[in-house]
Amino acid sequence: MIPATCPDRSTDEVGLREDKRHLLDQAQLPDEVELHAEPGRLVVQATRRPRTGWAEAARAMSEARHDGLLDEPTGTRFDRKEWDWR
């Protein structure tokens, strides 16, 4: 464990005075991390990318035939009057 200090508790800024690269490397974390609080500790974890795992989930839904529409498609005024269906 490496001691760290929080420079100013009166601001909303989060900045720990420590060699962050060393700590991130030790924890095998990328440069971009998420920080959240739990009772008695701060937790730093790798940032999750939006839609991570969606492709695999979509494949699994398709294989299980759970990827159909929930409602019947409904046409719009544009579909009925303006769109040229050829």
Residue pairs with C-beta under 8 A, 6 or more apart in sequence:
2 18
2 19
2 22
2 23
3 18
4 16
4 17
4 18
5 16
5 17
6 14
6 15
6 16
6 17
7 15
7 17
14 35
24 30
24 31
24 33
27 44
29 44
29 45
29 46
30 46
30 47
32 46
32 47
33 44
33 45
33 46
33 47
34 44
34 45
34 46
34 47
34 48
35 42
35 43
35 44
36 42
36 43
36 45
37 43
58 67
61 67
